[in-house]
Amino acid sequence: MAKYETLLFDVDDTLLDFDLAENAALQQLFQQEHIDATPAMITRYKEINEAMWRSFERGEVSKEALHNTRFAVALKEFGLEVDGPYFEEVFQHYLQEAHHYVDGAYETIEMLANHYELYIVSNGKTTTQNKRLASADLAPYFKDIFISEQTGYQKPMPDFFNYVFQRIDNFKREKTLIVGDSLTSDVKGGLLAGIDTCWFNIHNITNTSDIKPHYEIKKLQELHHILG
């Protein structure tokens, strides 16, 4: 009997390459707004964005505050006063058009869909993630797509996972595995929810935290060894 029946997948930097998508969307945004974006400006935006996402995961800021202020906060450091919600709207428009695959993602999901019940669990924006998954031809392989914006909760909150579990037919906690690139949202969330976790260490970093996944892979193809 298979060890797992249900597989939960994150999206960004797990199935779709977020770095490529983000860089393309930022370039288009700044070009449209006639801003000469320096490498320092891009780096600082990403630092602020990352810090705000960690705050969001801890429940310290809302999703709306994150999206509506991150551009204004970052660009203010470079003497630019911008309309945060407007910049976010334009950025999301360009982000929706990007669906670069993580290496092996399509082939892996196509194969796994024949043997497992697949679900998406994401902290991204509902419209953006749905459009990216659809344009990447990945959406049909998943039984359902759960995104924090629609659930009212976010990873790693147990309430997010409870929401998901209640909507999966014949759900078995011991037969479920979550696969994601984030230790602080995917792995920590899975551990808090009492399911097995697989850290997709796509950036090949050293885990110095106290968050210990059940498995670690550096390529999606390595899932075959875990799943048998």
BAGUVO-987619 format. One record per residue (C-alpha): residue number from 1; x negated, y, z. Coordinates in Angstrom, 2 decimals. Layout:
BEGIN
<site><n>NUM</n><c1>X</c1><c2>Y</c2><c3>Z</c3></site>
...
***
This chain:
BEGIN
<site><n>1</n><c1>0.00</c1><c2>0.00</c2><c3>0.00</c3></site>
<site><n>2</n><c1>-1.28</c1><c2>3.48</c2><c3>-0.86</c3></site>
<site><n>3</n><c1>-2.59</c1><c2>5.50</c2><c3>2.05</c3></site>
<site><n>4</n><c1>-0.79</c1><c2>8.62</c2><c3>0.83</c3></site>
<site><n>5</n><c1>2.51</c1><c2>9.26</c2><c3>-0.91</c3></site>
<site><n>6</n><c1>2.73</c1><c2>13.06</c2><c3>-0.76</c3></site>
<site><n>7</n><c1>0.00</c1><c2>15.48</c2><c3>-1.86</c3></site>
<site><n>8</n><c1>0.17</c1><c2>19.20</c2><c3>-1.11</c3></site>
<site><n>9</n><c1>-1.98</c1><c2>21.49</c2><c3>-3.26</c3></site>
<site><n>10</n><c1>-3.06</c1><c2>25.07</c2><c3>-2.81</c3></site>
<site><n>11</n><c1>-3.28</c1><c2>27.14</c2><c3>-6.03</c3></site>
<site><n>12</n><c1>-6.06</c1><c2>29.72</c2><c3>-5.97</c3></site>
<site><n>13</n><c1>-9.55</c1><c2>28.25</c2><c3>-6.21</c3></site>
<site><n>14</n><c1>-8.01</c1><c2>24.81</c2><c3>-5.92</c3></site>
<site><n>15</n><c1>-6.16</c1><c2>24.43</c2><c3>-9.22</c3></site>
<site><n>16</n><c1>-6.61</c1><c2>27.83</c2><c3>-10.84</c3></site>
<site><n>17</n><c1>-9.85</c1><c2>29.83</c2><c3>-10.77</c3></site>
<site><n>18</n><c1>-8.92</c1><c2>32.92</c2><c3>-8.80</c3></site>
<site><n>19</n><c1>-12.29</c1><c2>34.65</c2><c3>-9.17</c3></site>
<site><n>20</n><c1>-11.98</c1><c2>34.73</c2><c3>-12.96</c3></site>
<site><n>21</n><c1>-8.34</c1><c2>35.81</c2><c3>-12.79</c3></site>
<site><n>22</n><c1>-9.02</c1><c2>38.51</c2><c3>-10.21</c3></site>
<site><n>23</n><c1>-12.00</c1><c2>39.93</c2><c3>-12.06</c3></site>
<site><n>24</n><c1>-10.06</c1><c2>40.12</c2><c3>-15.32</c3></site>
<site><n>25</n><c1>-7.06</c1><c2>41.76</c2><c3>-13.63</c3></site>
<site><n>26</n><c1>-9.25</c1><c2>44.29</c2><c3>-11.80</c3></site>
<site><n>27</n><c1>-11.06</c1><c2>45.22</c2><c3>-15.00</c3></site>
<site><n>28</n><c1>-7.77</c1><c2>45.77</c2><c3>-16.84</c3></site>
<site><n>29</n><c1>-6.31</c1><c2>47.76</c2><c3>-13.95</c3></site>
<site><n>30</n><c1>-9.27</c1><c2>50.12</c2><c3>-13.67</c3></site>
<site><n>31</n><c1>-9.49</c1><c2>50.56</c2><c3>-17.42</c3></site>
<site><n>32</n><c1>-5.82</c1><c2>51.46</c2><c3>-17.58</c3></site>
<site><n>33</n><c1>-6.21</c1><c2>53.99</c2><c3>-14.77</c3></site>
<site><n>34</n><c1>-9.44</c1><c2>55.42</c2><c3>-16.26</c3></site>
<site><n>35</n><c1>-11.52</c1><c2>54.54</c2><c3>-13.22</c3></site>
<site><n>36</n><c1>-15.20</c1><c2>53.79</c2><c3>-13.73</c3></site>
<site><n>37</n><c1>-15.38</c1><c2>50.87</c2><c3>-11.32</c3></site>
<site><n>38</n><c1>-18.91</c1><c2>50.29</c2><c3>-10.09</c3></site>
<site><n>39</n><c1>-20.12</c1><c2>46.89</c2><c3>-8.80</c3></site>
<site><n>40</n><c1>-20.20</c1><c2>48.42</c2><c3>-5.30</c3></site>
<site><n>41</n><c1>-16.56</c1><c2>49.43</c2><c3>-5.62</c3></site>
<site><n>42</n><c1>-15.48</c1><c2>45.96</c2><c3>-6.74</c3></site>
<site><n>43</n><c1>-17.51</c1><c2>44.31</c2><c3>-3.97</c3></site>
<site><n>44</n><c1>-16.04</c1><c2>46.56</c2><c3>-1.30</c3></site>
<site><n>45</n><c1>-12.50</c1><c2>45.97</c2><c3>-2.54</c3></site>
<site><n>46</n><c1>-13.04</c1><c2>42.21</c2><c3>-2.30</c3></site>
<site><n>47</n><c1>-14.47</c1><c2>42.51</c2><c3>1.22</c3></site>
<site><n>48</n><c1>-11.48</c1><c2>44.54</c2><c3>2.40</c3></site>
<site><n>49</n><c1>-9.07</c1><c2>42.24</c2><c3>0.60</c3></site>
<site><n>50</n><c1>-10.64</c1><c2>39.15</c2><c3>2.21</c3></site>
<site><n>51</n><c1>-10.49</c1><c2>40.70</c2><c3>5.68</c3></site>
<site><n>52</n><c1>-6.83</c1><c2>41.64</c2><c3>5.20</c3></site>
<site><n>53</n><c1>-5.98</c1><c2>38.10</c2><c3>4.07</c3></site>
<site><n>54</n><c1>-7.56</c1><c2>36.69</c2><c3>7.24</c3></site>
<site><n>55</n><c1>-5.48</c1><c2>39.16</c2><c3>9.26</c3></site>
<site><n>56</n><c1>-2.38</c1><c2>38.06</c2><c3>7.37</c3></site>
<site><n>57</n><c1>-3.11</c1><c2>34.40</c2><c3>8.16</c3></site>
<site><n>58</n><c1>-3.36</c1><c2>35.32</c2><c3>11.84</c3></site>
<site><n>59</n><c1>-0.02</c1><c2>37.12</c2><c3>11.67</c3></site>
<site><n>60</n><c1>-1.59</c1><c2>40.52</c2><c3>12.35</c3></site>
<site><n>61</n><c1>-0.41</c1><c2>42.24</c2><c3>9.16</c3></site>
<site><n>62</n><c1>2.55</c1><c2>41.60</c2><c3>6.88</c3></site>
<site><n>63</n><c1>2.29</c1><c2>40.46</c2><c3>3.27</c3></site>
<site><n>64</n><c1>3.84</c1><c2>43.77</c2><c3>2.19</c3></site>
<site><n>65</n><c1>1.25</c1><c2>45.79</c2><c3>4.11</c3></site>
<site><n>66</n><c1>-1.58</c1><c2>43.72</c2><c3>2.67</c3></site>
<site><n>67</n><c1>-0.51</c1><c2>44.19</c2><c3>-0.93</c3></site>
<site><n>68</n><c1>0.56</c1><c2>47.81</c2><c3>-0.66</c3></site>
<site><n>69</n><c1>-2.51</c1><c2>49.16</c2><c3>1.13</c3></site>
<site><n>70</n><c1>-5.57</c1><c2>47.17</c2><c3>0.05</c3></site>
<site><n>71</n><c1>-6.32</c1><c2>49.27</c2><c3>-3.05</c3></site>
<site><n>72</n><c1>-5.70</c1><c2>52.57</c2><c3>-1.27</c3></site>
<site><n>73</n><c1>-7.94</c1><c2>51.59</c2><c3>1.66</c3></site>
<site><n>74</n><c1>-10.78</c1><c2>50.32</c2><c3>-0.54</c3></site>
<site><n>75</n><c1>-10.82</c1><c2>53.16</c2><c3>-3.06</c3></site>
<site><n>76</n><c1>-10.51</c1><c2>55.84</c2><c3>-0.39</c3></site>
<site><n>77</n><c1>-14.04</c1><c2>54.91</c2><c3>0.69</c3></site>
<site><n>78</n><c1>-15.17</c1><c2>56.07</c2><c3>-2.77</c3></site>
<site><n>79</n><c1>-13.30</c1><c2>59.36</c2><c3>-2.62</c3></site>
<site><n>80</n><c1>-10.28</c1><c2>58.20</c2><c3>-4.63</c3></site>
<site><n>81</n><c1>-6.72</c1><c2>58.73</c2><c3>-3.47</c3></site>
<site><n>82</n><c1>-4.47</c1><c2>56.23</c2><c3>-5.22</c3></site>
<site><n>83</n><c1>-0.89</c1><c2>55.01</c2><c3>-4.98</c3></site>
<site><n>84</n><c1>-1.35</c1><c2>51.63</c2><c3>-3.29</c3></site>
<site><n>85</n><c1>2.00</c1><c2>50.04</c2><c3>-4.26</c3></site>
<site><n>86</n><c1>1.63</c1><c2>51.19</c2><c3>-7.88</c3></site>
<site><n>87</n><c1>-1.91</c1><c2>49.81</c2><c3>-8.16</c3></site>
<site><n>88</n><c1>-0.66</c1><c2>46.54</c2><c3>-6.67</c3></site>
<site><n>89</n><c1>2.17</c1><c2>46.33</c2><c3>-9.20</c3></site>
<site><n>90</n><c1>-0.18</c1><c2>46.83</c2><c3>-12.14</c3></site>
<site><n>91</n><c1>-2.75</c1><c2>44.40</c2><c3>-10.69</c3></site>
<site><n>92</n><c1>-0.11</c1><c2>41.68</c2><c3>-10.23</c3></site>
<site><n>93</n><c1>1.07</c1><c2>42.21</c2><c3>-13.80</c3></site>
<site><n>94</n><c1>-2.39</c1><c2>41.48</c2><c3>-15.16</c3></site>
<site><n>95</n><c1>-3.00</c1><c2>38.68</c2><c3>-12.64</c3></site>
<site><n>96</n><c1>0.10</c1><c2>36.85</c2><c3>-13.84</c3></site>
<site><n>97</n><c1>-1.41</c1><c2>36.60</c2><c3>-17.30</c3></site>
<site><n>98</n><c1>-4.51</c1><c2>34.75</c2><c3>-16.07</c3></site>
<site><n>99</n><c1>-4.47</c1><c2>30.99</c2><c3>-15.59</c3></site>
<site><n>100</n><c1>-8.05</c1><c2>29.77</c2><c3>-15.88</c3></site>
<site><n>101</n><c1>-8.26</c1><c2>26.17</c2><c3>-14.69</c3></site>
<site><n>102</n><c1>-10.61</c1><c2>24.98</c2><c3>-12.01</c3></site>
<site><n>103</n><c1>-12.76</c1><c2>22.30</c2><c3>-13.62</c3></site>
<site><n>104</n><c1>-10.79</c1><c2>19.09</c2><c3>-13.93</c3></site>
<site><n>105</n><c1>-7.57</c1><c2>20.53</c2><c3>-12.48</c3></site>
<site><n>106</n><c1>-5.19</c1><c2>19.78</c2><c3>-15.33</c3></site>
<site><n>107</n><c1>-6.47</c1><c2>16.27</c2><c3>-15.92</c3></site>
<site><n>108</n><c1>-6.42</c1><c2>15.47</c2><c3>-12.20</c3></site>
<site><n>109</n><c1>-2.88</c1><c2>16.71</c2><c3>-11.65</c3></site>
<site><n>110</n><c1>-1.61</c1><c2>15.00</c2><c3>-14.80</c3></site>
<site><n>111</n><c1>-3.00</c1><c2>11.68</c2><c3>-13.56</c3></site>
<site><n>112</n><c1>-1.89</c1><c2>12.05</c2><c3>-9.93</c3></site>
<site><n>113</n><c1>1.67</c1><c2>12.95</c2><c3>-10.90</c3></site>
<site><n>114</n><c1>2.13</c1><c2>9.36</c2><c3>-12.09</c3></site>
<site><n>115</n><c1>1.37</c1><c2>7.96</c2><c3>-8.65</c3></site>
<site><n>116</n><c1>2.20</c1><c2>10.58</c2><c3>-5.99</c3></site>
<site><n>117</n><c1>4.77</c1><c2>13.19</c2><c3>-5.06</c3></site>
<site><n>118</n><c1>3.04</c1><c2>16.53</c2><c3>-5.70</c3></site>
<site><n>119</n><c1>3.92</c1><c2>19.89</c2><c3>-4.13</c3></site>
<site><n>120</n><c1>2.45</c1><c2>23.38</c2><c3>-4.23</c3></site>
<site><n>121</n><c1>1.81</c1><c2>25.26</c2><c3>-0.96</c3></site>
<site><n>122</n><c1>0.52</c1><c2>28.80</c2><c3>-1.50</c3></site>
<site><n>123</n><c1>0.17</c1><c2>32.09</c2><c3>0.33</c3></site>
<site><n>124</n><c1>0.27</c1><c2>34.06</c2><c3>-2.93</c3></site>
<site><n>125</n><c1>3.08</c1><c2>36.15</c2><c3>-4.37</c3></site>
<site><n>126</n><c1>6.06</c1><c2>34.15</c2><c3>-5.59</c3></site>
<site><n>127</n><c1>6.48</c1><c2>35.70</c2><c3>-9.04</c3></site>
<site><n>128</n><c1>2.76</c1><c2>35.74</c2><c3>-9.76</c3></site>
<site><n>129</n><c1>2.11</c1><c2>32.15</c2><c3>-8.73</c3></site>
<site><n>130</n><c1>5.15</c1><c2>30.79</c2><c3>-10.52</c3></site>
<site><n>131</n><c1>4.17</c1><c2>32.52</c2><c3>-13.76</c3></site>
<site><n>132</n><c1>0.55</c1><c2>31.39</c2><c3>-13.53</c3></site>
<site><n>133</n><c1>1.52</c1><c2>27.77</c2><c3>-12.85</c3></site>
<site><n>134</n><c1>4.04</c1><c2>27.84</c2><c3>-15.70</c3></site>
<site><n>135</n><c1>1.64</c1><c2>29.39</c2><c3>-18.20</c3></site>
<site><n>136</n><c1>-1.01</c1><c2>26.84</c2><c3>-17.19</c3></site>
<site><n>137</n><c1>1.52</c1><c2>24.04</c2><c3>-17.90</c3></site>
<site><n>138</n><c1>1.08</c1><c2>22.73</c2><c3>-14.34</c3></site>
<site><n>139</n><c1>4.53</c1><c2>23.51</c2><c3>-12.91</c3></site>
<site><n>140</n><c1>6.31</c1><c2>20.45</c2><c3>-14.41</c3></site>
<site><n>141</n><c1>4.02</c1><c2>18.10</c2><c3>-12.50</c3></site>
<site><n>142</n><c1>5.18</c1><c2>19.35</c2><c3>-9.08</c3></site>
<site><n>143</n><c1>8.37</c1><c2>18.31</c2><c3>-7.30</c3></site>
<site><n>144</n><c1>8.64</c1><c2>21.75</c2><c3>-5.72</c3></site>
<site><n>145</n><c1>6.66</c1><c2>24.95</c2><c3>-5.22</c3></site>
<site><n>146</n><c1>6.50</c1><c2>26.49</c2><c3>-1.74</c3></site>
<site><n>147</n><c1>5.14</c1><c2>30.02</c2><c3>-1.47</c3></site>
<site><n>148</n><c1>4.83</c1><c2>32.00</c2><c3>1.76</c3></site>
<site><n>149</n><c1>6.77</c1><c2>34.97</c2><c3>0.40</c3></site>
<site><n>150</n><c1>9.88</c1><c2>32.84</c2><c3>-0.08</c3></site>
<site><n>151</n><c1>9.52</c1><c2>30.75</c2><c3>3.08</c3></site>
<site><n>152</n><c1>9.09</c1><c2>33.68</c2><c3>5.46</c3></site>
<site><n>153</n><c1>5.98</c1><c2>32.05</c2><c3>6.92</c3></site>
<site><n>154</n><c1>2.39</c1><c2>31.60</c2><c3>5.80</c3></site>
<site><n>155</n><c1>-0.37</c1><c2>29.05</c2><c3>6.10</c3></site>
<site><n>156</n><c1>-1.72</c1><c2>28.14</c2><c3>8.64</c3></site>
<site><n>157</n><c1>1.47</c1><c2>28.73</c2><c3>10.65</c3></site>
<site><n>158</n><c1>3.16</c1><c2>25.45</c2><c3>11.69</c3></site>
<site><n>159</n><c1>6.49</c1><c2>27.07</c2><c3>10.75</c3></site>
<site><n>160</n><c1>5.35</c1><c2>27.21</c2><c3>7.12</c3></site>
<site><n>161</n><c1>4.64</c1><c2>23.49</c2><c3>7.09</c3></site>
<site><n>162</n><c1>7.85</c1><c2>22.66</c2><c3>8.97</c3></site>
<site><n>163</n><c1>9.75</c1><c2>24.57</c2><c3>6.29</c3></site>
<site><n>164</n><c1>8.01</c1><c2>22.48</c2><c3>3.61</c3></site>
<site><n>165</n><c1>8.42</c1><c2>19.16</c2><c3>5.40</c3></site>
<site><n>166</n><c1>12.17</c1><c2>19.69</c2><c3>5.90</c3></site>
<site><n>167</n><c1>12.58</c1><c2>20.04</c2><c3>2.14</c3></site>
<site><n>168</n><c1>10.70</c1><c2>16.91</c2><c3>1.09</c3></site>
<site><n>169</n><c1>12.87</c1><c2>13.83</c2><c3>0.78</c3></site>
<site><n>170</n><c1>11.80</c1><c2>10.89</c2><c3>2.93</c3></site>
<site><n>171</n><c1>8.85</c1><c2>12.89</c2><c3>4.24</c3></site>
<site><n>172</n><c1>6.22</c1><c2>10.94</c2><c3>6.19</c3></site>
<site><n>173</n><c1>3.62</c1><c2>12.96</c2><c3>8.02</c3></site>
<site><n>174</n><c1>1.16</c1><c2>10.07</c2><c3>8.12</c3></site>
<site><n>175</n><c1>1.46</c1><c2>9.64</c2><c3>4.33</c3></site>
<site><n>176</n><c1>0.71</c1><c2>13.27</c2><c3>3.49</c3></site>
<site><n>177</n><c1>-2.55</c1><c2>14.97</c2><c3>2.48</c3></site>
<site><n>178</n><c1>-3.16</c1><c2>18.68</c2><c3>1.87</c3></site>
<site><n>179</n><c1>-5.88</c1><c2>19.76</c2><c3>-0.59</c3></site>
<site><n>180</n><c1>-7.15</c1><c2>23.33</c2><c3>-0.55</c3></site>
<site><n>181</n><c1>-10.21</c1><c2>25.55</c2><c3>-0.61</c3></site>
<site><n>182</n><c1>-9.52</c1><c2>27.53</c2><c3>2.55</c3></site>
<site><n>183</n><c1>-10.61</c1><c2>26.26</c2><c3>5.95</c3></site>
<site><n>184</n><c1>-8.59</c1><c2>28.93</c2><c3>7.73</c3></site>
<site><n>185</n><c1>-5.28</c1><c2>28.44</c2><c3>5.93</c3></site>
<site><n>186</n><c1>-5.17</c1><c2>25.03</c2><c3>4.18</c3></site>
<site><n>187</n><c1>-7.28</c1><c2>22.89</c2><c3>6.50</c3></site>
<site><n>188</n><c1>-6.38</c1><c2>24.61</c2><c3>9.75</c3></site>
<site><n>189</n><c1>-2.73</c1><c2>24.64</c2><c3>8.74</c3></site>
<site><n>190</n><c1>-2.78</c1><c2>20.97</c2><c3>7.90</c3></site>
<site><n>191</n><c1>-4.46</c1><c2>20.09</c2><c3>11.17</c3></site>
<site><n>192</n><c1>-1.92</c1><c2>22.13</c2><c3>13.16</c3></site>
<site><n>193</n><c1>0.88</c1><c2>20.41</c2><c3>11.23</c3></site>
<site><n>194</n><c1>-0.49</c1><c2>16.95</c2><c3>12.00</c3></site>
<site><n>195</n><c1>-1.33</c1><c2>15.85</c2><c3>8.46</c3></site>
<site><n>196</n><c1>-4.59</c1><c2>14.77</c2><c3>6.87</c3></site>
<site><n>197</n><c1>-6.68</c1><c2>17.48</c2><c3>5.22</c3></site>
<site><n>198</n><c1>-9.08</c1><c2>17.65</c2><c3>2.28</c3></site>
<site><n>199</n><c1>-11.29</c1><c2>20.71</c2><c3>2.04</c3></site>
<site><n>200</n><c1>-12.11</c1><c2>21.52</c2><c3>-1.57</c3></site>
<site><n>201</n><c1>-15.45</c1><c2>23.22</c2><c3>-0.96</c3></site>
<site><n>202</n><c1>-15.53</c1><c2>24.73</c2><c3>-4.43</c3></site>
<site><n>203</n><c1>-18.06</c1><c2>27.40</c2><c3>-3.47</c3></site>
<site><n>204</n><c1>-20.40</c1><c2>24.91</c2><c3>-1.78</c3></site>
<site><n>205</n><c1>-20.59</c1><c2>26.77</c2><c3>1.52</c3></site>
<site><n>206</n><c1>-21.67</c1><c2>25.51</c2><c3>4.91</c3></site>
<site><n>207</n><c1>-18.86</c1><c2>25.01</c2><c3>7.40</c3></site>
<site><n>208</n><c1>-20.01</c1><c2>26.71</c2><c3>10.60</c3></site>
<site><n>209</n><c1>-16.51</c1><c2>26.89</c2><c3>12.07</c3></site>
<site><n>210</n><c1>-14.79</c1><c2>24.55</c2><c3>14.50</c3></site>
<site><n>211</n><c1>-12.28</c1><c2>23.60</c2><c3>11.79</c3></site>
<site><n>212</n><c1>-13.09</c1><c2>20.05</c2><c3>10.77</c3></site>
<site><n>213</n><c1>-11.29</c1><c2>18.57</c2><c3>7.73</c3></site>
<site><n>214</n><c1>-10.70</c1><c2>14.85</c2><c3>7.34</c3></site>
<site><n>215</n><c1>-12.39</c1><c2>14.93</c2><c3>3.93</c3></site>
<site><n>216</n><c1>-14.57</c1><c2>17.30</c2><c3>1.94</c3></site>
<site><n>217</n><c1>-14.99</c1><c2>17.39</c2><c3>-1.82</c3></site>
<site><n>218</n><c1>-16.85</c1><c2>19.73</c2><c3>-4.17</c3></site>
<site><n>219</n><c1>-15.09</c1><c2>18.66</c2><c3>-7.37</c3></site>
<site><n>220</n><c1>-11.44</c1><c2>17.77</c2><c3>-7.83</c3></site>
<site><n>221</n><c1>-12.44</c1><c2>14.56</c2><c3>-9.54</c3></site>
<site><n>222</n><c1>-13.77</c1><c2>13.34</c2><c3>-6.17</c3></site>
<site><n>223</n><c1>-10.17</c1><c2>12.99</c2><c3>-5.00</c3></site>
<site><n>224</n><c1>-10.14</c1><c2>9.64</c2><c3>-6.77</c3></site>
<site><n>225</n><c1>-12.56</c1><c2>8.27</c2><c3>-4.14</c3></site>
<site><n>226</n><c1>-10.31</c1><c2>9.41</c2><c3>-1.32</c3></site>
<site><n>227</n><c1>-7.07</c1><c2>8.22</c2><c3>-2.86</c3></site>
<site><n>228</n><c1>-8.46</c1><c2>5.00</c2><c3>-4.23</c3></site>
***
